[in-house]
């Protein structure tokens, strides 16, 4: 028995300035490279463990990722698709296949349904064999894709169940290969677009968790999943920055040879989600930048996590916005820490050396559509290579607790810490910023000393920071991951969609 392994993963922000415009932006792991250093608590780690006792021959084809968060241009997409299809053709035949997707990949038109187009091309090569696939919670999968693979997306946001979904996919594939089940998947599109911060499914604090709409609906989902004949049900958050007809929330249900049952599960959950949709907006208030900063400064307990929603690198933003820094300095805030991606500022600090005083512009080095650089004077406190250990718990397959199995090294690239104003520590990085507390701690930030810690995020930081935060303030900050969806220049979004079209009606 031969099982092929392949993947193409990208969460596309169609409005991001940094596009994947050449193959130089593409990372490819071929053959055995796919299996080297697999995250043991991730999707593929779970799948490999789950399939391990079958004696099957695993045939890793290729895993493809992209260096920029913006659109994958058509020639680049076509070359990546060709590479995967050719590798499948060369290694065929197979008895089954596992695909590692994100689900929110949007390539340049006509490849808006990028993963679906890849599945279509692979099917032409491998034939009618069982295919399972894992997906992110933010997937915006097409109806064709759901009819062609058996999907196992995250149930959690922040995402901490990749391992479990990989194990589930392996179990399903084994049962399909043994002829025990004949999965049929149905998808119900629910016309709701975000916001991600309202789509949390869990929290560290039980009282906070019970206020969450998707925590409550996930309890219902878990009960429905016990229905005889049901294989899997997922409530998907969708991805509001992927300009595609499939962008929006959805319910995905898989049943054993029973499409009517799958449709019924989708309708039941979808109607409940629609009826309670206002809770997605109400659970976490969003404040203008200056007002939110003032609130955080005034709170008696610390640290206060201030969330820069508009410049979230997890949503393909450049992480170069100095908008919150400007507000902190102007309002005379003290004891703060934040991070900004600015390669030129890192180089200037490194040239000056630790202890030197420098005056330089910070931020807006990549995208100046929403903000401009801020000139500051400060003292260089730290210089390092940006390598640190993520010890968790954190976003992406780690679970709620610290798990030594999941420890891994991260590389943010060279960093400098510049202290400005009233003990405002700015972690400057060349390549990427962090939204886990280990990123801050490794840069010498003692969390307990800080009144305010600013993270560029929407949702992912919660897995790491909520356990240590006194409180959290979300900001309506500028950038490509704005929660003001009406301001984004969509071309392909299905309309009407709530809350952009606030007065719309919908029924199944």
N, C-alpha and C positions, 0 to 999 in steps of 0.2 A: 504494500500500500504506500503510495507516494502523495505527500501533501506539500503543495507549493506555499511559500510565504512571500508576500510582497507588500509594499506600502508606498503611499504618497500622501504627505501630510502638510497642510497649510491652512491657517486661519486668515482669510483674506479681508483686509480693510480696503474696500474699493476706492476710498478717498485719501489713502495714505500717499505721501509724496515719494517714498522710496519703493520703487517697483522692481519686480524681478524681470529685468529687461535683457538678460544674457545668461548663458549657461555658467558664467563665472559666479552667478548668484545661487547656484544650485549645489546642494550637497548630496552625494550619491554614495550609499554603502552597498557594495555588490557582494553577492554570494555570502561567504562565511562572515564578512564584515557586519552583516545584519545581526548576527548572533553574538558578536563580541561586545562585551560590556552592556548587555541588556539590563535595563533597570528591573530588579527582581520584583518590585511592587507595581510595575506598569502593566499595560495591556499585553504586550508581547511576553513579558515575564510570566504573567498568569496563564496565557495560552500555552506556552512551552511546558510549563509545569503540568497543566491539565491534560495535554496530549501525550505526555512523556511515557505513559505506561502502555501505549498501544503497539509499540514496536514499529511504528510507521517510519518511513524514510522521509525526513524533512528536507525540502529543497528550497533554500533561500535564494530568491531571485535578485531583488534589489529593493532598497528602501530609499525614498527620495524626500528631501526636505529643501526649504528655500530660505535664503539669507535675509530677505526683506519681507516686511509684512504687507506690502501693497500688492496690486494685481500682478498675476503671472501673465506676461504677454504671450500672445498666441504662438509665435514661433518657439518660444521656450517650452510652453506646454506641449506642443506637438512633438518636440524632441524627447521630452520626458516620457510621454505616452509611448512613443515609438520604442524607447529603450526598454520599458517594462513589457510591452507586447512582444518584442523580439526575444527577450530573455525567456518569456513563457513559451514561445514557439520553439526555441532551441532546446528547452529542457523537458517539454511535454513527452508523453502523456502524464496526467495526474489523476488521482482519485478524488482529491478535494483541495480546497484552497483557503488560506487565511489572508485577509487584506487588512492592513493597519491604516485607517483613514483618520483625518480629523473630522471632516464632514462639512466644514465651512469654507472650502476652497472655491474661489471664483476666479477663473481665468478670463482673459480678454474675450469678448464676443467674437465668435459664436460658441465659446466654451464656458458659458456661465455655469452650467452643471458639470463642473470639471471631473469630479469623481464618477458621476454617472456615465460620462463619455468614456472614461477609462474602463469602467466595468463592461460597457457595451463592446469595446474593442477586445478586452480579455475574453469575453464570452465567445467571440468569433474564433478564438484560438483554442481555448480549453474545452469548449462544448458545455453540455448540460451536466456539469459536475456540481456537488454541493460546495457552496462558497459561504463562509461566515466572515463578518467584518466587525471591527470595533470602531467606536466613534466617540468624539467628545460630546459633552452636554450641549454645546452650542452648534451642533450640526444643523445644516439646512438642506437635508437630503431630498432628492426628487422622488416622485412616485415611481418612475422607471427603476431607479436604483433600489428602492425598497422591494420591488417585485423580483429583483435579480440576485439579491444577497440576503442572508439572514443577519440583521443588525443587532449589535450589543453595545449601545451607547452608555456613557456615564449616567447614573441616576443622581449623582451628587454635584453640587455647586456651592463652594469650591470642590474641585474634583479630587476625590480621595478613594475611589473604588475602581480604578483601572485594572488592578490585579483580579478583583472578583469578576469583572466583566470579561476579562480574558479567559479565566477559568470556565465561565459560563459558555463562552463561544466554543471552547475546546470540547466541552461536554456535548453541546448541541451537534458539533461536527461529527463526533464519534457516533452518536445515535443515528445521524443521517446516513453515515457510511455503513452502519449495521442494519439499515433498513427499518429501524424502529419508529421513526417519525418522518413526516413530510411537512416541514414548516411552510406556512403561508403568512406573509407580512402585509399589514395594511397601515396606511399613514393618513391621519386626519390633520390637515392644515388649519390652525386656529389663528385668525388674523390679528395677532398681537405682536408688536415689535418692542422688545425690552420692557423696562430697563434692566440691565444685568444686575444692578445692585438690589433690585427687588426680587430677584430670582434665586435667592439663597435657599438651599434645601436643608441646611443644618447650621448649628452654632455651638460654640463651646459652653455657653450658659443656657441651661434648660429653659429658663423664663424667656430668654430671647428667641430660642428655637421655636417655642410653641406659638410665637406671634407670626411665624413665617407661613405664607400661603403655600409655597411648594413643599415645605415640611409636612404640612397637614395633608396636602393632596398626595404626597408620596406614601403616607400611611395608607390611604385609600388604594393607591396603585399597588402597594405590596399585598394587600388583601385580595385585590382582583387577580393578581398574578397566581394566587393559589387555586383559581378556578380550574377544574379539570379540563385539559385540552389546551390551556394557555402555556406558552413557552417563555414569553418575555413581554413586558410592557415598559415603556419609557415615556416620561414627560420631558420633551426637549425645549430648552430655552431659546434656541435659534440664535442668530447672530445678526444684529441690526446694522453692522457696517459692511456686510457682504451684499452688494447691490445685485440681487438676483430675484427672480419671480418666486423662489422658494424661501426667501428670508422671512422669518417669523417663527412663532411657536408652533409646535405640533405634538400630536400623540402618535406613538408608534407601537403597534401591538402585533405579536406573532403567535399564531395558534397552529395546532397540529391538524393540518388538512381540513381546516374549518374557517373559511374566509368570513362567514357571517358572524362567528364568535369574535374574531379579531375586530371586525367593524363595530360590533356592539361595545366592546371595551373602549375603543377609540371614542365613540359617541358619548359614553357615560362620563369619561374623564374630561373630554373636550368641552362639553356643556357646563360642567362644574367649574372648570378653569375660566370659561368666558363669563359666567355669572359673577365670579368673584374677582374679576380682573383689576378692579380699582385697588385692591389690596397690594398689587405689585407696585403701585405708585406711593401708597400711604405708609408702607412699613419703614421706609428710611427717608426722612426729609432731606432735601438738597438745598444748600445755601449759596448765595453769591460769595465770591472769594473773600472780600473784606469782612463781611458779616460773619462768615464761618471762622475766620482767623480770630476775630474779636471774641467769639464764643469760646474758642479753644484756649485763648489767653486767660479768660476769666474763670475757667473751671478749677475747682479746688483740688481735685485729685489728678494725678498724672501717672503715666504719660497719656496725652490725648492724641489719638491717631487722626490726622487730617488727610483726607483722601482727595488727591488731585485726579478727578474723574476724567478730565478732558485730555490728559496726556499719558494715557495708560499704554506702556510698551507691550503689554499682553494683548492689546487691541491694535497693534501695529503702529502706534504713535512713535515718534522719534525720541521721546523722553527728554527733550531739550527745552521744555518750557520753563522760563524763570518767573512766571506770573505769580506763583505763590510766594516765592522768595521776595519779590518786589513788595508784596503786601506785608510780609513779616517785617522787613526792614522799615518800611514807611510807617507801620503802626508800632514800632519800637518793641516788638516781641523779643523775649529772651528765652534762652535754654531750649533751642530748637535744633532739629536735624532734618535734612532732606537730601535728595540726590538729583543730579542733573547730568545728562550726557553732553559732554563738551570736550572733544579731543584737543582743541587748541588751548583751552584753559588748563587741561592736565599737563600739556607740554610746557606751558609757561610756568606752572608751579614746579615742575620737575627741574626746569632750568634754574629757577630761583633757589630751590632747596628748602629743606625743613627749617622753620624759624624765620624765613624771609617774609617781609611785607611786600605785597604786590597789589597793583591796581589794574584791573582788567575787566573787559566785558564778559558776561556769562550768559549762555543760553542762546536759543534761536539760531544755532549754527546750521541747522538742517532745514527747518521749516519756519518761515517768517510770515505765513498767512494769518496767524492768530495772535502773535505776540512778538516783541522785539527784545534784543539783548538788554541786560541790566548791568551797568558798570558798578563794581564794588571795590572796596579796599579791604584786604584781610591778611591774615597770617597763615602761612602754610603749616599745618599741624602734622600731616602724615603723607607719606608716599609709599605705594606698594604696587605689586604686580596684579592685584585683583583676583588672585586665587584664594578661595576659601572653601570651607566645608559646610554644606547644607545638612544640618542635623535634624531638622524637622521639629514638630510636625509642620508640614507645609503643603501647598497646592500641588496636585499631580501624582496621585497614587501612593500616598504615604499613610493614610489613616489618621485618626485624631490624636494618637499618641506618638511619642518618640519611638522609632523602630530602628535599631542599629543596622538591620539588614538593608535599610534604605539610605544610609548615609552615602553621600557622594560629593565629589569635588565640583565646584563651579568656577568658571573663569569669566570675570567681568571685564578683563583687560586692565591695563594700568589705570590706577586711581590716584587722586589727591584729595585730601580733606583741607578745605579752606575755612578758617573761622572768620566770620564777619559780624559786625554789629554787636549785639548783646549775647555773645556765646551762641551764635547761629552757625552750626557746622554744616557746610555744604560738601557732600561727597560727590566729587567730579569724576566721571569715568569716560574712557575713550569709546568703549564698545557697547556696554549695556548697563542697565541699572537693576537693582534688586528690589523685590517686594516681600522678602522674607527677613525675619529679624536677624538671621545669621549674617546677612549682607551688611547690616548696620553694625552689628557687634564686631565683625571682623575688621571694620574700619575704625575701631576704637570708640564707638558710640556706646555709652553706658545708658541703657534705656531708662533706668530708674531716675537718672539725673535730669531727663528732658521733660519739659512741659509739653512740647509739641514734637511729634515725629510725622513728617509728611511722606506719604507713599504715593507713588504714581501707579494707580490701580483702579479697578472697578470692584472685583470680587476676590481675586486670588489671594490677596494679602490676609484675608480673614482667617484662613487656616493657620497662619503663623502668629498674627498679631492679636487676634481677639482674646486669646488666653492671657495676655499680659497687659492689655489696654484698660485704662480706667474708663474711657469712653471713646466714641468715634464721631467725627464730623465730616460729612460728604460735601464737596464743593462743586458748584456749577462753574467749573474752570474751562478756559478755552482749549481747543485742540480737536484732533481728528476723532477722538472717542467721546465727543460731547453726548450728553443724554438728551440734548435738544434735537431730536431726529428731524423735526420739521426744517431745520436749517441745512440739512445735508442734500446735495444735488442728485437725488436718485434718478436713474433712467429706466430701471427694470423692475422696481419694487411693485408687487401686486397691491393695487389699491381698490377699495378703501382698506385701510389697516389702522387699528387702534394702538396708541392714542393720537396718532397724527390726525386721523379722521375721528374726532372725539364722539360725534353723534351717530356713527354708523350702527347698523343693526346686522346681526348675523345669527344664523341657525343652521343646524346640520340637515 
